[in-house]
């Protein structure tokens, strides 16, 4: 493990260097967010199964053979995409948010112009990139993300719970796709974070019909 002292203009981050090689080290602070993006001071970030897979068997999604077509990332990458935090900086043109707002973020960075993006299916964008896999993520003190991925947290909402919003959304999406669950039996295979979130969402949906 590297020295964790932080020179001016740097921060600590968990950086993927290769299979079974993730290092907590000092890296440069992110540049100011580009137009349409924000910079977030990370409060909490969960460890996803995809982070574990990159450590145990990677590279799985992290691009190493060529730069990613959307982000330009290749090789080393700061992991982490299940996070929440507070907006530190706004890129040019960002509206509806202010410095200090508590937010969580979707992980799906997308081009906005391909067939799938223009038909509301950005999760299968032709150049899809995930924060923390194909672009630097939130196992760090700060992270830059597109503002159109943000969700403002309600006043008083526990910040540690904010880091669960992204995985909870996976379970909620599955339940919405399933339709009316009133009186139905639901089987969830696997009781990891996503499985447990799906069970919670299914129980809530069954009560509402």
mmCIF file of the C-alpha atoms, coordinates in Angstrom:
data_MODEL
# 
_entry.id   MODEL 
# 
loop_
_atom_site.group_PDB 
_atom_site.id 
_atom_site.type_symbol 
_atom_site.label_atom_id 
_atom_site.label_alt_id 
_atom_site.label_comp_id 
_atom_site.label_asym_id 
_atom_site.label_entity_id 
_atom_site.label_seq_id 
_atom_site.pdbx_PDB_ins_code 
_atom_site.Cartn_x 
_atom_site.Cartn_y 
_atom_site.Cartn_z 
_atom_site.occupancy 
_atom_site.B_iso_or_equiv 
_atom_site.pdbx_formal_charge 
_atom_site.auth_seq_id 
_atom_site.auth_comp_id 
_atom_site.auth_asym_id 
_atom_site.auth_atom_id 
_atom_site.pdbx_PDB_model_num 
ATOM 1   C CA . UNK A 1 1   ? 0.000   0.000   0.000   1.00 0.00 ? 1   UNK A CA 1 
ATOM 2   C CA . UNK A 1 2   ? 1.270   3.426   -0.913  1.00 0.00 ? 2   UNK A CA 1 
ATOM 3   C CA . UNK A 1 3   ? 1.835   6.426   1.343   1.00 0.00 ? 3   UNK A CA 1 
ATOM 4   C CA . UNK A 1 4   ? -1.604  7.950   1.991   1.00 0.00 ? 4   UNK A CA 1 
ATOM 5   C CA . UNK A 1 5   ? -0.369  11.481  2.717   1.00 0.00 ? 5   UNK A CA 1 
ATOM 6   C CA . UNK A 1 6   ? -1.953  13.894  0.267   1.00 0.00 ? 6   UNK A CA 1 
ATOM 7   C CA . UNK A 1 7   ? 0.100   16.575  -1.479  1.00 0.00 ? 7   UNK A CA 1 
ATOM 8   C CA . UNK A 1 8   ? -1.752  19.765  -2.390  1.00 0.00 ? 8   UNK A CA 1 
ATOM 9   C CA . UNK A 1 9   ? -3.975  19.160  -5.409  1.00 0.00 ? 9   UNK A CA 1 
ATOM 10  C CA . UNK A 1 10  ? -4.310  15.444  -4.806  1.00 0.00 ? 10  UNK A CA 1 
ATOM 11  C CA . UNK A 1 11  ? -6.724  13.012  -3.164  1.00 0.00 ? 11  UNK A CA 1 
ATOM 12  C CA . UNK A 1 12  ? -6.851  9.384   -2.036  1.00 0.00 ? 12  UNK A CA 1 
ATOM 13  C CA . UNK A 1 13  ? -8.454  6.875   -4.375  1.00 0.00 ? 13  UNK A CA 1 
ATOM 14  C CA . UNK A 1 14  ? -8.727  3.114   -4.872  1.00 0.00 ? 14  UNK A CA 1 
ATOM 15  C CA . UNK A 1 15  ? -7.193  2.538   -8.298  1.00 0.00 ? 15  UNK A CA 1 
ATOM 16  C CA . UNK A 1 16  ? -7.500  -0.682  -10.307 1.00 0.00 ? 16  UNK A CA 1 
ATOM 17  C CA . UNK A 1 17  ? -4.130  -1.556  -11.835 1.00 0.00 ? 17  UNK A CA 1 
ATOM 18  C CA . UNK A 1 18  ? -4.865  -5.149  -12.770 1.00 0.00 ? 18  UNK A CA 1 
ATOM 19  C CA . UNK A 1 19  ? -6.205  -8.458  -11.503 1.00 0.00 ? 19  UNK A CA 1 
ATOM 20  C CA . UNK A 1 20  ? -5.847  -8.640  -7.713  1.00 0.00 ? 20  UNK A CA 1 
ATOM 21  C CA . UNK A 1 21  ? -4.079  -5.287  -7.825  1.00 0.00 ? 21  UNK A CA 1 
ATOM 22  C CA . UNK A 1 22  ? -6.140  -2.412  -6.400  1.00 0.00 ? 22  UNK A CA 1 
ATOM 23  C CA . UNK A 1 23  ? -4.102  0.281   -4.680  1.00 0.00 ? 23  UNK A CA 1 
ATOM 24  C CA . UNK A 1 24  ? -5.210  3.050   -2.345  1.00 0.00 ? 24  UNK A CA 1 
ATOM 25  C CA . UNK A 1 25  ? -2.941  5.848   -3.470  1.00 0.00 ? 25  UNK A CA 1 
ATOM 26  C CA . UNK A 1 26  ? -2.605  9.568   -3.961  1.00 0.00 ? 26  UNK A CA 1 
ATOM 27  C CA . UNK A 1 27  ? -3.877  10.769  -7.353  1.00 0.00 ? 27  UNK A CA 1 
ATOM 28  C CA . UNK A 1 28  ? -4.510  14.239  -8.834  1.00 0.00 ? 28  UNK A CA 1 
ATOM 29  C CA . UNK A 1 29  ? -7.822  15.877  -8.045  1.00 0.00 ? 29  UNK A CA 1 
ATOM 30  C CA . UNK A 1 30  ? -10.269 15.766  -10.953 1.00 0.00 ? 30  UNK A CA 1 
ATOM 31  C CA . UNK A 1 31  ? -10.139 18.707  -13.322 1.00 0.00 ? 31  UNK A CA 1 
ATOM 32  C CA . UNK A 1 32  ? -13.007 21.188  -13.152 1.00 0.00 ? 32  UNK A CA 1 
ATOM 33  C CA . UNK A 1 33  ? -16.139 19.525  -14.542 1.00 0.00 ? 33  UNK A CA 1 
ATOM 34  C CA . UNK A 1 34  ? -16.713 20.096  -18.279 1.00 0.00 ? 34  UNK A CA 1 
ATOM 35  C CA . UNK A 1 35  ? -19.944 21.619  -19.594 1.00 0.00 ? 35  UNK A CA 1 
ATOM 36  C CA . UNK A 1 36  ? -22.964 19.610  -18.454 1.00 0.00 ? 36  UNK A CA 1 
ATOM 37  C CA . UNK A 1 37  ? -21.048 17.825  -15.694 1.00 0.00 ? 37  UNK A CA 1 
ATOM 38  C CA . UNK A 1 38  ? -20.634 18.346  -11.947 1.00 0.00 ? 38  UNK A CA 1 
ATOM 39  C CA . UNK A 1 39  ? -17.944 17.531  -9.417  1.00 0.00 ? 39  UNK A CA 1 
ATOM 40  C CA . UNK A 1 40  ? -19.096 15.704  -6.291  1.00 0.00 ? 40  UNK A CA 1 
ATOM 41  C CA . UNK A 1 41  ? -17.447 15.337  -2.893  1.00 0.00 ? 41  UNK A CA 1 
ATOM 42  C CA . UNK A 1 42  ? -18.075 11.673  -2.147  1.00 0.00 ? 42  UNK A CA 1 
ATOM 43  C CA . UNK A 1 43  ? -19.687 10.849  1.198   1.00 0.00 ? 43  UNK A CA 1 
ATOM 44  C CA . UNK A 1 44  ? -20.380 7.127   0.797   1.00 0.00 ? 44  UNK A CA 1 
ATOM 45  C CA . UNK A 1 45  ? -19.650 4.544   -1.867  1.00 0.00 ? 45  UNK A CA 1 
ATOM 46  C CA . UNK A 1 46  ? -20.684 0.888   -1.803  1.00 0.00 ? 46  UNK A CA 1 
ATOM 47  C CA . UNK A 1 47  ? -18.704 -2.076  -3.124  1.00 0.00 ? 47  UNK A CA 1 
ATOM 48  C CA . UNK A 1 48  ? -20.564 -3.634  -6.046  1.00 0.00 ? 48  UNK A CA 1 
ATOM 49  C CA . UNK A 1 49  ? -20.178 -7.192  -7.299  1.00 0.00 ? 49  UNK A CA 1 
ATOM 50  C CA . UNK A 1 50  ? -18.676 -5.730  -10.460 1.00 0.00 ? 50  UNK A CA 1 
ATOM 51  C CA . UNK A 1 51  ? -15.911 -4.126  -8.372  1.00 0.00 ? 51  UNK A CA 1 
ATOM 52  C CA . UNK A 1 52  ? -15.207 -7.517  -6.805  1.00 0.00 ? 52  UNK A CA 1 
ATOM 53  C CA . UNK A 1 53  ? -15.179 -9.197  -10.227 1.00 0.00 ? 53  UNK A CA 1 
ATOM 54  C CA . UNK A 1 54  ? -12.650 -6.683  -11.539 1.00 0.00 ? 54  UNK A CA 1 
ATOM 55  C CA . UNK A 1 55  ? -10.416 -7.431  -8.562  1.00 0.00 ? 55  UNK A CA 1 
ATOM 56  C CA . UNK A 1 56  ? -10.739 -11.211 -8.684  1.00 0.00 ? 56  UNK A CA 1 
ATOM 57  C CA . UNK A 1 57  ? -10.892 -11.845 -12.428 1.00 0.00 ? 57  UNK A CA 1 
ATOM 58  C CA . UNK A 1 58  ? -10.394 -8.531  -14.221 1.00 0.00 ? 58  UNK A CA 1 
ATOM 59  C CA . UNK A 1 59  ? -10.269 -6.969  -16.613 1.00 0.00 ? 59  UNK A CA 1 
ATOM 60  C CA . UNK A 1 60  ? -13.932 -7.762  -17.159 1.00 0.00 ? 60  UNK A CA 1 
ATOM 61  C CA . UNK A 1 61  ? -15.382 -4.399  -18.207 1.00 0.00 ? 61  UNK A CA 1 
ATOM 62  C CA . UNK A 1 62  ? -12.403 -2.083  -17.721 1.00 0.00 ? 62  UNK A CA 1 
ATOM 63  C CA . UNK A 1 63  ? -11.001 -1.362  -21.214 1.00 0.00 ? 63  UNK A CA 1 
ATOM 64  C CA . UNK A 1 64  ? -7.340  -2.322  -21.501 1.00 0.00 ? 64  UNK A CA 1 
ATOM 65  C CA . UNK A 1 65  ? -6.845  -3.090  -25.210 1.00 0.00 ? 65  UNK A CA 1 
ATOM 66  C CA . UNK A 1 66  ? -7.985  0.315   -26.479 1.00 0.00 ? 66  UNK A CA 1 
ATOM 67  C CA . UNK A 1 67  ? -9.421  3.568   -25.078 1.00 0.00 ? 67  UNK A CA 1 
ATOM 68  C CA . UNK A 1 68  ? -13.141 3.471   -24.379 1.00 0.00 ? 68  UNK A CA 1 
ATOM 69  C CA . UNK A 1 69  ? -14.985 5.182   -27.284 1.00 0.00 ? 69  UNK A CA 1 
ATOM 70  C CA . UNK A 1 70  ? -16.994 7.483   -25.002 1.00 0.00 ? 70  UNK A CA 1 
ATOM 71  C CA . UNK A 1 71  ? -14.588 8.314   -22.172 1.00 0.00 ? 71  UNK A CA 1 
ATOM 72  C CA . UNK A 1 72  ? -11.104 7.622   -23.526 1.00 0.00 ? 72  UNK A CA 1 
ATOM 73  C CA . UNK A 1 73  ? -10.213 5.634   -20.400 1.00 0.00 ? 73  UNK A CA 1 
ATOM 74  C CA . UNK A 1 74  ? -7.782  2.756   -20.880 1.00 0.00 ? 74  UNK A CA 1 
ATOM 75  C CA . UNK A 1 75  ? -6.170  0.582   -18.223 1.00 0.00 ? 75  UNK A CA 1 
ATOM 76  C CA . UNK A 1 76  ? -5.935  2.096   -14.760 1.00 0.00 ? 76  UNK A CA 1 
ATOM 77  C CA . UNK A 1 77  ? -9.293  3.212   -13.407 1.00 0.00 ? 77  UNK A CA 1 
ATOM 78  C CA . UNK A 1 78  ? -10.702 4.465   -10.100 1.00 0.00 ? 78  UNK A CA 1 
ATOM 79  C CA . UNK A 1 79  ? -13.494 2.048   -9.161  1.00 0.00 ? 79  UNK A CA 1 
ATOM 80  C CA . UNK A 1 80  ? -16.834 2.779   -7.478  1.00 0.00 ? 80  UNK A CA 1 
ATOM 81  C CA . UNK A 1 81  ? -20.306 3.682   -8.769  1.00 0.00 ? 81  UNK A CA 1 
ATOM 82  C CA . UNK A 1 82  ? -22.788 3.103   -5.899  1.00 0.00 ? 82  UNK A CA 1 
ATOM 83  C CA . UNK A 1 83  ? -22.322 6.467   -4.244  1.00 0.00 ? 83  UNK A CA 1 
ATOM 84  C CA . UNK A 1 84  ? -23.747 9.691   -2.946  1.00 0.00 ? 84  UNK A CA 1 
ATOM 85  C CA . UNK A 1 85  ? -22.233 13.003  -1.999  1.00 0.00 ? 85  UNK A CA 1 
ATOM 86  C CA . UNK A 1 86  ? -22.437 16.764  -2.205  1.00 0.00 ? 86  UNK A CA 1 
ATOM 87  C CA . UNK A 1 87  ? -21.985 18.927  -5.286  1.00 0.00 ? 87  UNK A CA 1 
ATOM 88  C CA . UNK A 1 88  ? -18.736 20.894  -5.117  1.00 0.00 ? 88  UNK A CA 1 
ATOM 89  C CA . UNK A 1 89  ? -18.554 22.422  -8.601  1.00 0.00 ? 89  UNK A CA 1 
ATOM 90  C CA . UNK A 1 90  ? -20.914 22.953  -11.523 1.00 0.00 ? 90  UNK A CA 1 
ATOM 91  C CA . UNK A 1 91  ? -19.835 22.726  -15.135 1.00 0.00 ? 91  UNK A CA 1 
ATOM 92  C CA . UNK A 1 92  ? -21.008 25.319  -17.627 1.00 0.00 ? 92  UNK A CA 1 
ATOM 93  C CA . UNK A 1 93  ? -24.678 25.074  -18.525 1.00 0.00 ? 93  UNK A CA 1 
ATOM 94  C CA . UNK A 1 94  ? -25.766 22.889  -15.596 1.00 0.00 ? 94  UNK A CA 1 
ATOM 95  C CA . UNK A 1 95  ? -29.206 23.929  -14.397 1.00 0.00 ? 95  UNK A CA 1 
ATOM 96  C CA . UNK A 1 96  ? -31.462 22.735  -11.606 1.00 0.00 ? 96  UNK A CA 1 
ATOM 97  C CA . UNK A 1 97  ? -28.612 22.008  -9.192  1.00 0.00 ? 97  UNK A CA 1 
ATOM 98  C CA . UNK A 1 98  ? -26.500 24.128  -6.880  1.00 0.00 ? 98  UNK A CA 1 
ATOM 99  C CA . UNK A 1 99  ? -23.233 23.765  -5.025  1.00 0.00 ? 99  UNK A CA 1 
ATOM 100 C CA . UNK A 1 100 ? -23.982 21.979  -1.749  1.00 0.00 ? 100 UNK A CA 1 
ATOM 101 C CA . UNK A 1 101 ? -26.869 19.880  -3.052  1.00 0.00 ? 101 UNK A CA 1 
ATOM 102 C CA . UNK A 1 102 ? -26.804 16.274  -1.759  1.00 0.00 ? 102 UNK A CA 1 
ATOM 103 C CA . UNK A 1 103 ? -27.126 13.855  -4.677  1.00 0.00 ? 103 UNK A CA 1 
ATOM 104 C CA . UNK A 1 104 ? -26.883 10.260  -5.814  1.00 0.00 ? 104 UNK A CA 1 
ATOM 105 C CA . UNK A 1 105 ? -26.098 9.287   -9.392  1.00 0.00 ? 105 UNK A CA 1 
ATOM 106 C CA . UNK A 1 106 ? -26.985 6.744   -12.039 1.00 0.00 ? 106 UNK A CA 1 
ATOM 107 C CA . UNK A 1 107 ? -23.865 4.912   -13.231 1.00 0.00 ? 107 UNK A CA 1 
ATOM 108 C CA . UNK A 1 108 ? -24.762 4.744   -16.947 1.00 0.00 ? 108 UNK A CA 1 
ATOM 109 C CA . UNK A 1 109 ? -22.778 7.371   -18.827 1.00 0.00 ? 109 UNK A CA 1 
ATOM 110 C CA . UNK A 1 110 ? -24.178 7.462   -22.364 1.00 0.00 ? 110 UNK A CA 1 
ATOM 111 C CA . UNK A 1 111 ? -23.735 9.306   -25.643 1.00 0.00 ? 111 UNK A CA 1 
ATOM 112 C CA . UNK A 1 112 ? -27.268 10.716  -25.944 1.00 0.00 ? 112 UNK A CA 1 
ATOM 113 C CA . UNK A 1 113 ? -27.243 10.472  -29.744 1.00 0.00 ? 113 UNK A CA 1 
ATOM 114 C CA . UNK A 1 114 ? -27.393 6.778   -30.740 1.00 0.00 ? 114 UNK A CA 1 
ATOM 115 C CA . UNK A 1 115 ? -30.648 4.959   -31.575 1.00 0.00 ? 115 UNK A CA 1 
ATOM 116 C CA . UNK A 1 116 ? -31.008 3.536   -28.072 1.00 0.00 ? 116 UNK A CA 1 
ATOM 117 C CA . UNK A 1 117 ? -30.371 6.839   -26.285 1.00 0.00 ? 117 UNK A CA 1 
ATOM 118 C CA . UNK A 1 118 ? -32.870 8.681   -28.486 1.00 0.00 ? 118 UNK A CA 1 
ATOM 119 C CA . UNK A 1 119 ? -35.491 6.004   -27.806 1.00 0.00 ? 119 UNK A CA 1 
ATOM 120 C CA . UNK A 1 120 ? -35.200 6.118   -24.013 1.00 0.00 ? 120 UNK A CA 1 
ATOM 121 C CA . UNK A 1 121 ? -32.992 3.026   -23.730 1.00 0.00 ? 121 UNK A CA 1 
ATOM 122 C CA . UNK A 1 122 ? -29.759 4.694   -22.694 1.00 0.00 ? 122 UNK A CA 1 
ATOM 123 C CA . UNK A 1 123 ? -28.833 1.693   -20.531 1.00 0.00 ? 123 UNK A CA 1 
ATOM 124 C CA . UNK A 1 124 ? -27.922 -0.107  -23.775 1.00 0.00 ? 124 UNK A CA 1 
ATOM 125 C CA . UNK A 1 125 ? -26.256 2.893   -25.447 1.00 0.00 ? 125 UNK A CA 1 
ATOM 126 C CA . UNK A 1 126 ? -23.944 1.875   -28.289 1.00 0.00 ? 126 UNK A CA 1 
ATOM 127 C CA . UNK A 1 127 ? -21.065 3.586   -26.446 1.00 0.00 ? 127 UNK A CA 1 
ATOM 128 C CA . UNK A 1 128 ? -22.233 2.899   -22.888 1.00 0.00 ? 128 UNK A CA 1 
ATOM 129 C CA . UNK A 1 129 ? -19.721 3.608   -20.124 1.00 0.00 ? 129 UNK A CA 1 
ATOM 130 C CA . UNK A 1 130 ? -20.156 2.916   -16.429 1.00 0.00 ? 130 UNK A CA 1 
ATOM 131 C CA . UNK A 1 131 ? -18.795 5.303   -13.831 1.00 0.00 ? 131 UNK A CA 1 
ATOM 132 C CA . UNK A 1 132 ? -16.054 3.420   -11.984 1.00 0.00 ? 132 UNK A CA 1 
ATOM 133 C CA . UNK A 1 133 ? -15.397 0.941   -14.810 1.00 0.00 ? 133 UNK A CA 1 
ATOM 134 C CA . UNK A 1 134 ? -15.053 2.834   -18.079 1.00 0.00 ? 134 UNK A CA 1 
ATOM 135 C CA . UNK A 1 135 ? -14.490 6.190   -16.382 1.00 0.00 ? 135 UNK A CA 1 
ATOM 136 C CA . UNK A 1 136 ? -13.007 7.164   -13.037 1.00 0.00 ? 136 UNK A CA 1 
ATOM 137 C CA . UNK A 1 137 ? -15.412 6.501   -10.184 1.00 0.00 ? 137 UNK A CA 1 
ATOM 138 C CA . UNK A 1 138 ? -16.241 7.237   -6.577  1.00 0.00 ? 138 UNK A CA 1 
ATOM 139 C CA . UNK A 1 139 ? -13.723 5.185   -4.591  1.00 0.00 ? 139 UNK A CA 1 
ATOM 140 C CA . UNK A 1 140 ? -12.170 8.603   -4.210  1.00 0.00 ? 140 UNK A CA 1 
ATOM 141 C CA . UNK A 1 141 ? -12.700 11.874  -2.418  1.00 0.00 ? 141 UNK A CA 1 
ATOM 142 C CA . UNK A 1 142 ? -14.122 13.561  -5.516  1.00 0.00 ? 142 UNK A CA 1 
ATOM 143 C CA . UNK A 1 143 ? -15.625 12.430  -8.816  1.00 0.00 ? 143 UNK A CA 1 
ATOM 144 C CA . UNK A 1 144 ? -16.916 14.135  -11.962 1.00 0.00 ? 144 UNK A CA 1 
ATOM 145 C CA . UNK A 1 145 ? -20.176 12.849  -13.484 1.00 0.00 ? 145 UNK A CA 1 
ATOM 146 C CA . UNK A 1 146 ? -22.725 14.104  -16.036 1.00 0.00 ? 146 UNK A CA 1 
ATOM 147 C CA . UNK A 1 147 ? -25.412 16.227  -14.386 1.00 0.00 ? 147 UNK A CA 1 
ATOM 148 C CA . UNK A 1 148 ? -28.149 14.345  -16.258 1.00 0.00 ? 148 UNK A CA 1 
ATOM 149 C CA . UNK A 1 149 ? -27.342 11.278  -14.131 1.00 0.00 ? 149 UNK A CA 1 
ATOM 150 C CA . UNK A 1 150 ? -28.042 13.004  -10.817 1.00 0.00 ? 150 UNK A CA 1 
ATOM 151 C CA . UNK A 1 151 ? -30.895 12.567  -8.350  1.00 0.00 ? 151 UNK A CA 1 
ATOM 152 C CA . UNK A 1 152 ? -31.216 15.084  -5.542  1.00 0.00 ? 152 UNK A CA 1 
ATOM 153 C CA . UNK A 1 153 ? -31.565 13.523  -2.092  1.00 0.00 ? 153 UNK A CA 1 
ATOM 154 C CA . UNK A 1 154 ? -34.470 14.740  0.071   1.00 0.00 ? 154 UNK A CA 1 
ATOM 155 C CA . UNK A 1 155 ? -33.665 17.025  2.976   1.00 0.00 ? 155 UNK A CA 1 
ATOM 156 C CA . UNK A 1 156 ? -32.570 14.959  5.971   1.00 0.00 ? 156 UNK A CA 1 
ATOM 157 C CA . UNK A 1 157 ? -32.143 11.786  3.918   1.00 0.00 ? 157 UNK A CA 1 
ATOM 158 C CA . UNK A 1 158 ? -29.363 9.645   5.491   1.00 0.00 ? 158 UNK A CA 1 
ATOM 159 C CA . UNK A 1 159 ? -26.248 9.915   3.352   1.00 0.00 ? 159 UNK A CA 1 
ATOM 160 C CA . UNK A 1 160 ? -25.244 6.292   3.937   1.00 0.00 ? 160 UNK A CA 1 
ATOM 161 C CA . UNK A 1 161 ? -28.626 5.243   2.525   1.00 0.00 ? 161 UNK A CA 1 
ATOM 162 C CA . UNK A 1 162 ? -27.964 7.406   -0.507  1.00 0.00 ? 162 UNK A CA 1 
ATOM 163 C CA . UNK A 1 163 ? -25.237 5.013   -1.585  1.00 0.00 ? 163 UNK A CA 1 
ATOM 164 C CA . UNK A 1 164 ? -27.888 2.274   -1.888  1.00 0.00 ? 164 UNK A CA 1 
ATOM 165 C CA . UNK A 1 165 ? -30.080 4.163   -4.348  1.00 0.00 ? 165 UNK A CA 1 
ATOM 166 C CA . UNK A 1 166 ? -28.246 2.887   -7.445  1.00 0.00 ? 166 UNK A CA 1 
ATOM 167 C CA . UNK A 1 167 ? -28.478 -0.838  -6.530  1.00 0.00 ? 167 UNK A CA 1 
ATOM 168 C CA . UNK A 1 168 ? -32.030 -0.341  -5.218  1.00 0.00 ? 168 UNK A CA 1 
ATOM 169 C CA . UNK A 1 169 ? -32.983 1.047   -8.632  1.00 0.00 ? 169 UNK A CA 1 
ATOM 170 C CA . UNK A 1 170 ? -31.932 -2.267  -10.220 1.00 0.00 ? 170 UNK A CA 1 
ATOM 171 C CA . UNK A 1 171 ? -34.379 -4.177  -8.020  1.00 0.00 ? 171 UNK A CA 1 
ATOM 172 C CA . UNK A 1 172 ? -37.103 -1.593  -8.581  1.00 0.00 ? 172 UNK A CA 1 
ATOM 173 C CA . UNK A 1 173 ? -36.660 -1.817  -12.360 1.00 0.00 ? 173 UNK A CA 1 
ATOM 174 C CA . UNK A 1 174 ? -37.002 -5.609  -12.252 1.00 0.00 ? 174 UNK A CA 1 
ATOM 175 C CA . UNK A 1 175 ? -40.160 -5.367  -10.167 1.00 0.00 ? 175 UNK A CA 1 
ATOM 176 C CA . UNK A 1 176 ? -41.702 -2.747  -12.452 1.00 0.00 ? 176 UNK A CA 1 
ATOM 177 C CA . UNK A 1 177 ? -41.026 -4.999  -15.450 1.00 0.00 ? 177 UNK A CA 1 
ATOM 178 C CA . UNK A 1 178 ? -42.772 -7.876  -13.648 1.00 0.00 ? 178 UNK A CA 1 
ATOM 179 C CA . UNK A 1 179 ? -46.085 -6.011  -13.460 1.00 0.00 ? 179 UNK A CA 1 
ATOM 180 C CA . UNK A 1 180 ? -48.810 -6.551  -10.848 1.00 0.00 ? 180 UNK A CA 1 
ATOM 181 C CA . UNK A 1 181 ? -47.497 -8.790  -8.039  1.00 0.00 ? 181 UNK A CA 1 
ATOM 182 C CA . UNK A 1 182 ? -50.604 -8.790  -5.868  1.00 0.00 ? 182 UNK A CA 1 
ATOM 183 C CA . UNK A 1 183 ? -51.259 -12.406 -4.843  1.00 0.00 ? 183 UNK A CA 1 
ATOM 184 C CA . UNK A 1 184 ? -48.263 -13.662 -6.822  1.00 0.00 ? 184 UNK A CA 1 
ATOM 185 C CA . UNK A 1 185 ? -45.292 -15.755 -5.653  1.00 0.00 ? 185 UNK A CA 1 
ATOM 186 C CA . UNK A 1 186 ? -41.927 -14.154 -6.400  1.00 0.00 ? 186 UNK A CA 1 
ATOM 187 C CA . UNK A 1 187 ? -38.663 -16.073 -6.542  1.00 0.00 ? 187 UNK A CA 1 
ATOM 188 C CA . UNK A 1 188 ? -35.387 -14.178 -6.218  1.00 0.00 ? 188 UNK A CA 1 
ATOM 189 C CA . UNK A 1 189 ? -32.280 -16.271 -6.785  1.00 0.00 ? 189 UNK A CA 1 
ATOM 190 C CA . UNK A 1 190 ? -29.412 -14.981 -4.672  1.00 0.00 ? 190 UNK A CA 1 
ATOM 191 C CA . UNK A 1 191 ? -29.566 -12.742 -1.614  1.00 0.00 ? 191 UNK A CA 1 
ATOM 192 C CA . UNK A 1 192 ? -26.744 -10.338 -2.312  1.00 0.00 ? 192 UNK A CA 1 
ATOM 193 C CA . UNK A 1 193 ? -27.338 -6.604  -2.343  1.00 0.00 ? 193 UNK A CA 1 
ATOM 194 C CA . UNK A 1 194 ? -29.319 -6.659  -5.600  1.00 0.00 ? 194 UNK A CA 1 
ATOM 195 C CA . UNK A 1 195 ? -31.336 -9.704  -4.525  1.00 0.00 ? 195 UNK A CA 1 
ATOM 196 C CA . UNK A 1 196 ? -32.228 -8.160  -1.179  1.00 0.00 ? 196 UNK A CA 1 
ATOM 197 C CA . UNK A 1 197 ? -33.167 -4.868  -2.849  1.00 0.00 ? 197 UNK A CA 1 
ATOM 198 C CA . UNK A 1 198 ? -35.369 -6.768  -5.292  1.00 0.00 ? 198 UNK A CA 1 
ATOM 199 C CA . UNK A 1 199 ? -37.109 -8.585  -2.433  1.00 0.00 ? 199 UNK A CA 1 
ATOM 200 C CA . UNK A 1 200 ? -37.770 -5.294  -0.639  1.00 0.00 ? 200 UNK A CA 1 
ATOM 201 C CA . UNK A 1 201 ? -39.184 -3.726  -3.795  1.00 0.00 ? 201 UNK A CA 1 
ATOM 202 C CA . UNK A 1 202 ? -41.329 -6.798  -4.547  1.00 0.00 ? 202 UNK A CA 1 
ATOM 203 C CA . UNK A 1 203 ? -42.809 -6.754  -1.042  1.00 0.00 ? 203 UNK A CA 1 
ATOM 204 C CA . UNK A 1 204 ? -43.597 -3.050  -1.360  1.00 0.00 ? 204 UNK A CA 1 
ATOM 205 C CA . UNK A 1 205 ? -45.137 -3.545  -4.811  1.00 0.00 ? 205 UNK A CA 1 
ATOM 206 C CA . UNK A 1 206 ? -47.224 -6.522  -3.646  1.00 0.00 ? 206 UNK A CA 1 
ATOM 207 C CA . UNK A 1 207 ? -48.773 -4.391  -0.916  1.00 0.00 ? 207 UNK A CA 1 
ATOM 208 C CA . UNK A 1 208 ? -49.761 -1.768  -3.492  1.00 0.00 ? 208 UNK A CA 1 
ATOM 209 C CA . UNK A 1 209 ? -50.854 -4.150  -6.272  1.00 0.00 ? 209 UNK A CA 1 
# 
